Amino acid sequence: MAAGIFSIGALPRLPLGATLALPADIAVGLIWLATAAALAGSAWRRGGIANRTESVIESFGIGTWVAGTAVLARILMLAAPKDPWPARIAFLLSIGLWLWFVPRAVANLVRLARSRRRPNGIVLLSTVATQAIALIALRLFPASPAVSGAVAALMGLGAGFYAWAAFLVVRGHIAGGWRLASDWANGNCILHGALSITGLTMVASGRFGEAAILVYWEAVIAVFAAVEAIEIARLAARVREQGWRRAILVYDVSQWARNFTFGMFYAFTLAFRQVYPGRDPLRDAIVACGSYVVLALLIAEAGLLAATAARRGAAAAQMAAPPSPGERGARSRDAAPAARGSTGRARPARPRSPPETG
C-alpha cells in the first residue's frame, strides 16, 4: 500500500518520475501478487488465516489488504486508461475484502469498547479501508449518481469509524500504565493518516468548498504535528535506553505505517492545492518538498528490510552448512578436556565398592 501511494502521489512530482512510472507500477503489481500468493498459501495451512483474523486488535490489519487492493485498482486505471476492466476487477476484489472485513471490525471495536485494553492506531484501518473504497469508486465512476450517493454513505461510515477508533486509542493511553519508549506503537501514526485519506476523498467528491477543506486540512496538520512530536520524544527515549543502533537501525513491518501516513498526507495536500490553487506558503512548501520526504522514507524502510533479510539469510545459511574438517577437529579438541580433571590429566577410574553380603 505504501509503495502504491508513493507511485501514484509522490513519484510523478520527482525528476524522471514520468520515466519511472511504468517500472514502479509493475513493481507495485508484483508486490501485490507476491503478498496475495503468500496470504493464499497461509489459507491452506491449518490456522493460517485464523492467526491473522482471531486477534481482536491485529485483525484490523486486514484493512491494509482492502486499501492495498484499492490502490492497485487506481494504478491499473492510470496504467491502462483505455481499458477499465483490470481496474474494475481489482476494485470488485477490494469490495469483497471490505465486506468480509467490516463485520469483524465492528465486532472487535465493540469488544474493545467493553474492555479496558489499550489498542493502537491499527484499529483506524477501519477508516482507511472504507475511505479507500469510496475514493476509488469516485475515480472509476465519476459521473454515476448512484455511486455518488454510495460514496457519501461510505464517507460517513468511515468518519464514524474514525471517531470510534480514535476515542478507544486516546482512552487507552490516557489511562496510563504504559511507557513511551516501549509501548507507543508505530501504528499510532495512522491517527493522522486516516484523516488524510478522508480529506483526499473529500476533495475528490467535490461536495466540500475551499473553506471547509482548508479548516479540515489545518486540523489534520495539528493532529500530524501532535502525533509526530510524540514519535520524536519516543525516539529520544529509545536512544537513551538502547543506543542509536538498536533504537533506529531496526526493521519492523509496522514501520510501513509511517510511509503510508506521510504519503497520504502529501497526496491530500497535493490534491487540495490542485483543486484550489490559492497561494499558501505552508501548502506550497509541502507540495514542493514532500515528495522527496516520502521517497527518503521509502528508501530507508526498504534498506532496513533488505539488511534484515540479508542477515537472516546469512544466519540460516551458516546454520545449514555442514562443519568443515577444521571445525570438526576443533570441536573434538574442545570436547576432549571434558573427560579430564581440572589439571588436564585423565581422571582415574573410581574403585568399585565390594558387594554387600548378607
C-alpha positions in Angstrom: 0.0 0.0 0.0 2.8 2.4 0.9 4.6 1.8 -2.4 1.4 2.2 -4.3 0.7 5.6 -2.7 4.2 6.7 -3.5 3.8 5.6 -7.1 0.5 7.5 -7.5 1.2 10.6 -5.5 4.9 11.4 -5.0 6.7 9.8 -7.9 5.1 12.0 -10.6 6.5 15.1 -8.8 10.1 13.8 -8.8 12.7 14.2 -11.6 12.3 11.3 -14.0 9.0 10.5 -12.4 7.3 10.0 -15.8 10.0 7.7 -17.0 9.9 5.6 -13.8 6.1 5.5 -13.6 5.7 2.2 -15.6 8.5 0.3 -13.8 7.1 1.5 -10.4 3.6 0.4 -11.4 5.0 -3.1 -12.4 6.9 -3.3 -9.1 3.7 -2.5 -7.1 1.8 -5.1 -9.1 4.4 -7.7 -8.4 4.4 -6.8 -4.7 0.7 -7.2 -4.6 0.8 -10.6 -6.4 3.5 -11.8 -4.0 1.6 -10.7 -1.0 -1.6 -12.2 -2.3 0.1 -15.5 -3.0 1.6 -15.6 0.5 -1.8 -15.0 2.0 -3.4 -17.6 -0.2 -0.7 -20.1 0.8 -1.3 -19.4 4.5 -5.1 -20.0 4.0 -4.3 -23.6 3.0 -2.2 -24.2 6.2 -4.0 -25.1 9.3 -4.8 -22.0 11.3 -3.1 -19.7 8.7 -5.8 -17.2 8.2 -7.1 -17.6 11.8 -3.7 -16.3 13.0 -4.5 -13.0 11.2 -8.2 -12.7 12.0 -8.7 -14.0 15.5 -6.7 -11.4 17.4 -9.1 -8.5 18.4 -6.5 -5.8 17.6 -4.2 -7.3 15.0 -7.2 -8.4 12.9 -7.6 -4.8 11.8 -4.5 -5.4 9.6 -7.0 -6.9 7.1 -7.7 -3.2 6.3 -4.4 -3.0 4.6 -5.5 -5.8 2.2 -8.5 -3.8 1.3 -6.7 -0.5 0.9 -3.8 -2.1 -0.9 -6.1 -3.7 -3.4 -8.0 -0.4 -3.9 -4.6 1.3 -4.6 -3.8 -1.4 -7.1 -7.1 -0.6 -8.9 -6.0 3.0 -9.1 -2.7 2.1 -10.5 -4.3 -0.2 -13.2 -6.6 2.6 -14.0 -3.7 5.1 -14.6 -1.6 2.5 -16.5 -4.4 1.4 -18.9 -6.9 4.3 -19.1 -8.5 2.9 -22.3 -9.2 -0.5 -20.7 -11.1 0.0 -17.4 -11.8 -3.7 -16.7 -8.5 -4.6 -15.0 -9.1 -1.7 -12.6 -12.7 -2.7 -12.1 -11.8 -6.3 -11.3 -9.3 -5.1 -8.7 -12.0 -2.8 -7.3 -14.5 -5.6 -7.1 -12.0 -7.7 -5.2 -11.3 -4.8 -2.8 -15.1 -4.5 -2.2 -15.3 -8.3 -1.4 -12.4 -8.0 1.1 -14.1 -4.9 2.6 -17.4 -6.7 3.0 -15.5 -9.6 4.8 -13.6 -7.1 6.9 -16.2 -4.7 8.2 -18.3 -7.0 10.3 -15.2 -8.2 12.0 -14.0 -4.6 12.6 -17.4 -3.6 14.1 -17.4 -6.7 16.4 -13.9 -6.1 17.6 -14.5 -2.4 18.1 -17.4 -3.4 20.4 -15.2 -5.8 22.3 -12.5 -3.1 22.7 -15.1 -0.6 23.9 -16.3 -3.1 26.6 -12.8 -3.9 27.7 -10.0 -1.9 29.2 -7.4 -2.9 26.6 -5.2 -0.3 25.1 -5.5 -0.5 21.3 -3.1 1.2 19.0 -3.7 3.1 15.7 -4.1 -0.1 13.7 -7.8 0.0 14.6 -8.1 3.1 12.5 -7.6 0.9 9.4 -11.3 0.5 9.6 -11.5 4.1 8.4 -8.6 3.7 5.9 -10.2 0.7 4.2 -13.7 2.4 4.0 -12.4 5.7 2.6 -10.2 3.8 0.1 -13.2 2.1 -1.3 -15.1 5.4 -1.5 -12.1 7.1 -3.2 -11.6 4.5 -5.9 -15.3 4.4 -6.6 -15.2 8.1 -7.3 -12.2 7.7 -9.6 -13.7 4.8 -11.6 -17.3 6.1 -11.8 -17.1 9.9 -11.5 -20.4 10.5 -13.4 -22.6 7.9 -11.7 -25.3 9.4 -9.3 -25.8 6.0 -7.7 -22.0 5.8 -6.9 -22.0 9.3 -5.7 -24.8 8.5 -3.2 -23.0 5.3 -2.1 -19.7 7.2 -1.6 -21.4 9.8 0.6 -22.6 6.9 2.8 -19.2 5.3 2.9 -17.6 8.6 3.8 -20.0 9.0 6.7 -19.3 5.4 7.8 -15.5 6.0 7.6 -15.8 9.1 9.7 -17.9 7.2 12.3 -15.2 4.5 12.4 -12.6 7.2 13.0 -14.4 8.8 15.9 -15.0 5.4 17.5 -11.5 4.0 17.0 -9.7 7.2 17.8 -11.6 7.5 21.1 -10.5 4.0 22.0 -6.9 4.8 21.3 -6.9 8.0 23.2 -8.8 6.5 26.1 -6.4 3.6 26.4 -3.4 6.0 26.5 -4.9 8.5 28.9 -5.5 5.7 31.4 -1.7 5.3 31.9 0.2 2.2 32.7 2.5 2.4 29.6 6.0 3.6 28.7 6.7 5.8 25.8 9.9 4.1 24.7 8.4 0.6 24.6 4.6 0.8 24.4 3.9 3.6 21.9 3.1 1.7 18.7 4.3 2.6 15.2 0.7 2.2 14.1 -0.4 5.2 16.1 0.7 7.5 13.2 -2.5 6.2 11.5 -4.2 8.7 13.7 -3.3 11.3 11.1 -3.1 9.0 8.1 -6.7 8.1 8.4 -7.6 11.8 8.5 -5.6 12.4 5.4 -7.3 9.7 3.2 -10.6 11.1 4.4 -9.5 14.6 3.3 -8.4 13.2 -0.1 -11.8 11.6 -0.5 -13.5 14.9 0.5 -11.5 16.8 -2.3 -12.3 14.1 -4.9 -16.0 14.1 -4.1 -16.5 17.7 -4.9 -19.0 18.1 -2.1 -16.9 20.5 0.0 -15.9 24.0 -0.7 -12.4 25.5 -0.3 -13.1 27.0 3.2 -14.3 23.7 4.6 -11.3 21.8 3.1 -8.9 24.4 4.5 -10.3 24.1 8.0 -10.1 20.3 7.8 -6.6 20.4 6.3 -5.4 22.6 9.2 -7.0 20.2 11.7 -5.1 17.3 10.0 -1.8 19.3 10.3 -2.5 19.8 14.1 -3.0 16.0 14.6 0.0 15.3 12.4 2.2 17.6 14.5 1.0 16.2 17.8 1.5 12.6 16.8 4.9 13.1 15.2 6.0 15.2 18.3 5.3 12.1 20.4 7.2 10.0 17.9 10.2 12.2 18.2 10.0 12.0 22.0 9.8 8.3 21.8 12.8 8.1 19.5 14.8 10.2 22.1 13.7 7.9 24.9 14.7 4.8 22.9 18.1 6.2 22.1 18.7 6.9 25.7 17.7 3.4 26.7 19.1 1.3 23.8 21.6 3.4 21.9 21.3 4.6 18.3 21.8 1.3 16.6 19.0 -0.6 18.4 16.7 2.4 18.6 16.8 3.3 14.9 18.5 0.7 12.7 15.9 -2.0 13.3 13.2 -3.3 11.0 9.6 -4.0 11.9 6.8 -4.5 9.5 4.6 -2.0 11.4 7.0 0.8 10.4 5.5 0.8 6.9 2.6 2.6 8.5 4.7 5.8 8.5 5.3 5.5 4.8 1.6 5.2 4.3 0.7 8.2 6.5 3.3 10.6 5.2 2.5 9.6 1.6 -1.2 10.1 2.2 -0.8 13.5 3.8 1.3 14.5 0.8 -1.4 13.2 -1.6 -4.1 15.1 0.3 -2.2 18.3 0.3 -1.3 18.0 -3.4 -4.9 17.3 -4.3 -6.1 20.3 -2.2 -3.6 22.6 -4.0 -4.5 21.3 -7.4 -8.3 21.8 -6.9 -7.9 25.1 -5.0 -4.6 26.6 -6.2 -4.6 29.7 -4.0 -1.2 30.8 -2.6 -0.3 29.3 0.8 3.3 29.2 1.9 3.0 26.1 4.0 1.0 24.2 1.5 3.4 25.2 -1.3 6.4 24.1 0.8 4.8 20.7 1.4 4.0 20.2 -2.2 7.5 21.2 -3.3 9.4 19.1 -0.7 7.0 16.4 0.4 7.7 14.1 -2.5 11.4 13.9 -1.5 10.5 13.2 2.1 8.2 10.3 1.1 11.0 9.0 -1.2 13.5 9.2 1.6 11.3 7.3 4.0 10.6 4.6 1.4 14.3 4.1 0.7 15.1 4.0 4.4 12.5 1.4 5.1 13.4 -0.7 2.1 17.0 -0.6 3.1 16.2 -1.8 6.6 14.1 -4.6 5.2 16.9 -5.6 2.8 19.6 -5.5 5.6 17.4 -7.6 7.9 16.6 -10.2 5.2 20.4 -10.4 4.3 21.3 -11.0 8.0 18.6 -13.6 8.4 19.6 -15.4 5.2 23.3 -15.4 6.2 22.4 -16.8 9.6 20.2 -19.5 8.1 22.9 -20.5 5.6 25.5 -20.7 8.3 23.4 -23.0 10.4 22.5 -25.2 7.5 26.1 -25.6 6.2 28.0 -28.7 7.4 31.1 -28.1 9.5 34.4 -28.0 7.7 37.1 -30.6 8.6 39.0 -27.9 10.6 35.8 -27.1 12.6 35.2 -30.8 13.3 38.7 -31.1 14.6 38.4 -28.1 16.8 35.1 -29.4 18.2 36.8 -32.7 19.0 39.7 -31.0 20.8 37.3 -28.8 22.7 35.3 -31.8 23.8 38.4 -33.8 25.0 39.1 -31.9 28.2 35.6 -32.7 29.4 36.7 -36.2 30.2 39.7 -35.0 32.1 40.1 -33.4 35.5 40.9 -29.8 36.2 44.6 -30.5 35.9 44.2 -31.8 32.3 45.1 -35.4 33.4 42.7 -38.3 32.8 40.5 -38.9 35.8 41.3 -42.3 37.5 38.5 -44.8 37.4 36.6 -44.9 40.7 37.1 -48.3 42.5 34.0 -50.4 42.7 32.7 -50.9 46.2 32.6 -54.6 47.3 29.3 -56.3 47.0 27.3 -56.4 50.2 26.9 -59.7 51.9 24.0 -60.7 53.8 
